[in-house]
């Protein structure tokens, strides 16, 4: 696994490329805000690289990309403009996009703003509405707290999920509550734990700590700006590009309301459910994920 720093709109972005240049180009947008493309590349770069030209990035200010400096202007729209500038950098006329979790949020913004730059869009376990996602995640966290012997926090979680707290405070309360699960926290997101990601053969623990310090700046600035808290559900009906909603059966992030609106409003949408996955089908069912993505991207 290797990547390079490419200067895009005055900032160095970490970019990994896989597959031949004559294959259909596809951009991967990771979740978070502030995760990395490492997890996806680790599980899918070889699989998908046989069929597509995969371009995966750490978004502006995230992990291996250049840090966002003090007093530097940065907001949600920068992430969209970076995608479009990167497409132009590679002289790609049109590409498809895979967006995981928050990357799905970005993908919907991107195709809404630049529909002619994009062929197809794949949303893997997306959030289009942070409030709905937060409440759903809190409910799942509450159930897990009960499972792991903290019934008092189970009741607290259910109360929190139905509260009228502002979305910013709700997301902060979710993070606090989920931390109570300790080593069991990833049960919120993952159903199949049998295929973990190897992080430390690529970078040391100290390097990852430094990378995620950068990501925290990225996340905090987006949270302060507040645009990530605007619901994108109304935009679904505006998109005419082919779209695939790819969700794990046990994923709480893409809640029932997300699925309901997508199925009702997507003009050119399909849905696929991974029966043995939570939030990350790209590694929980890696081979099946590859097959579904390749089939959807294939010319009809």
N, C-alpha and C positions, 0 to 999 in steps of 0.2 A: 504494500500500500504506500503510494507516494503522491505528493502533491507539490504545488508551487504557489508562490505569492504573485498575484497579478494585480497591478494597479488599476483600479476601476473608480472613476469619478474622484480621483485624488486620494484614494484609500486602498491599501493592499488587502486583497481578499485571498484567503486560502482556497485553492481550487484543485480538485482531483478529476482526472479524465480517464475513462475506460472505454474500450471498444474501438472499432475502426471508424474513421471519419466519414466513410460512405454509408454508415448505418444511420437510422433515424435518431436525431439528437433529442436528448431528454435531460432536463434540469431537475435535480433533486433539492428540495428545500426542507431542512430539518425543523424539528419542533423546539419547544422551550416555552417562552423565548429564552434563547441562550444555550441550547444544547449544541450539537456538533453533527457533522455528516459522518463521523467515524463509525458509529454503530451501523448505519445503513450500508456504508461502503464495505465494512467487514463482512457482512452477510450476503450482500447482493452484487458487489462489483464484478466478481467473476461470472456469476450466474447471468446477470443482465448484460454484462459486457460482451457476451457471445451473440447478442441479438440487437443491441442498441448502442448508440454512442452516449454513454452516461457521463454527465457533468455534475459533480457534487461539490457543494461549497459550505464553508463555515461563513455564516452571514456576517455582515459588517460589525466589527467589534467583538465577534464571538470566537472563543477558544484560540485557534491557530491564526486567525485573521488579525490584522493590526488593531491595537487597542484604541478605543475612543478616548481622546484626551480631554482634560479639564477645559470647560468653556467651549468645547467643540459642538457645533450644531449637529443634532442627530434626531431623527424621528422615524416613524413607521414608513413614511413615503420614501425615505432613503433606501429601504430594503427593496421596494418595488423598482425604483429607478436603477438600482444596482443590477437587478435581474435583466432589465432591458439593455443596459450598457454592456453587460457581459455577453449577451446574445450578439450585439454588434461587434464586440471585440473578436468573437470567433467567426464573424461573417456568416452567421446562421440566419437564413431567411425566415424560418419558422421552426419552433421546437415544441415538444410537449413538456408537461411539468408533472412531477410527483411531489405532493406536499404532505408531510406527516405532521399530525397534531397542529401546532401553531403554524407549521409550514403549509397546512391546508388553508388556514386563514389568509396567509400571504398569497397562496396560489389563486384564491378566489378574488382577492384584490387585484392581482396581476392580470388575470384574464379579463376582469371587468374594465381595466384601464387600457390594456393593450390586446384586444381580442385578435387582431390580425397578426400578432407576433407568435401566437400559440395555436398549435394543432389540437391536441387533446389534453385534458386535465384529469389526474388521478388524485383523489383525496383519500389518504390512508389515515383512518382514525382521526378525522379533523375536528377542530372546534371552529365553529362560525359565530359563536356567542359565548363569551367567557363567563357570563353570569350563569347561563344554563349548565355549562360544563362544570363550573365550580360547585353548584348545588348537587349535581349528580355525583361528582367525586366525593363530596362530603358524605352523602348517603352511603356510598360504598365503604368509605373509611369507617363510618360508624358501625357498620356490620362487621368489619374486620376487627375493630376494637373489642366488640363483644366476643368474637371468636377467640381472641387472644387474651381474654380474661380481664377486660376493662369495661364492665357494663355501665359504669357511671359516665364514662366518656362516650359510650354508644348513645345514651340519652341526650347528652350535651350536643352531639353531632346532629342528631335528628332535629333538635330544636334549632340549631344553627342553620340547617338546610332550609328551614321554612321561615327564617327570620327576614326582616326587611332591611338588613344592613346594606349600605352602599356597596357596589361591586368591588371596589378596591379593598375595602375592609374585609369583605367576604373572602376574597382570594388570600389575604394575609391570614385570616382565621383558619382557612383550609390548610395552609402550609403548617401552621402551628399544630393543628389537630393531627395531621398526617405524620408529623414527626414523632408523635406518641407511639406509633407502631414500631419505631426503631428499625431493627434488622428485617422486619416483616413489611416495611413500607412498600416495596415494589409489588406486593400482592395487589395493591390498588390498580396497577397497570397491567401486570402480566399474568396470564393464565398458564402458559407453558414455560417452565423455567429450565428446560433441558438443553437449551442451545445458547449459552451465555456468550456475551461479547468479550473478547480478550483486549483489554485496553493497555496493559502494562508491558506487552512485548513491543509496543510501538512508541510509547512515551512513558517516562518515569512518573511515579506518584507526585513528585515535586513539580514536574512539568504540567500535569493535569491540574494541580492546584492553582498554578499560575494562569493556565488557560481559563479556568472557571472564575477566577477573579475578574478577568476581562469580561466574561459573559455576564457577571453580576452587574457590571456597569451598564452594559447593553440593556439588560432587563429592567433595571431601575429607571433608566432614561425613558424607555417605552412606557413604563407604568406612570411616570410623572407626566408625560405628554397626555396619556389617557385615551388615545385613539384606539388602542387595542381592546378597550371596553365597549366600543360601539358594536352592536350586533350587525353581522353581515348577512343574516338569513334573508332579508329582502332582496339581496343582490342575486340570489340563485336563479330567480325567474328571468333575470335580464341576460343571462349567458346563453348563447346559442352554440358554442363549441361543445363537442362531445365530452361528457364528464362521467367519471366512474367514482362512486362512493364505495370504497373498500374498507370494510369494518370487521373487527373481531367480535364474535358472539358475546364475549364477556367484557367488552370495553365500556367503561363508564364515561369516558371523555366525550364520545359522540353519543349523546343521550337520545332518548326516544323522540324528543321534539326535533332534533337535528334531522333524524331519519325521516320523520313524518313530513317535514317541510321540503326536504330534498325530493322525496318521491312525488309529492304533490306539485312542486313548482319547477323542477328541472325540465327544461324544454327538450333537452337531448341527453338525458341522464340514465345511467344504469347503476344498479346496486349489487355488490357481491359480499356475502357474509362468510368469513373464515370461521369454521365451526370449532376450532381448537385454539383460538387466539384471544388475547385481551387487546391491549392498545398497540401492539407491535407485530402484526402479521409478517412483516418483512424478515423477522428472525424467528418468531414462534412457529410459523409454517413457511419457512424460507423457500422451499422448492415449489410449493403451491402458489405462493406469492409471485414468484418469477413467472410461472405458467399463466396466471391470471393477467399480469401486467403485459406480457408479450402478446397474448391473444387480443387484449383490448387495443394495444398500439398497432397491431397489424392492419394493413389496409383492408377495408371491407370489400 
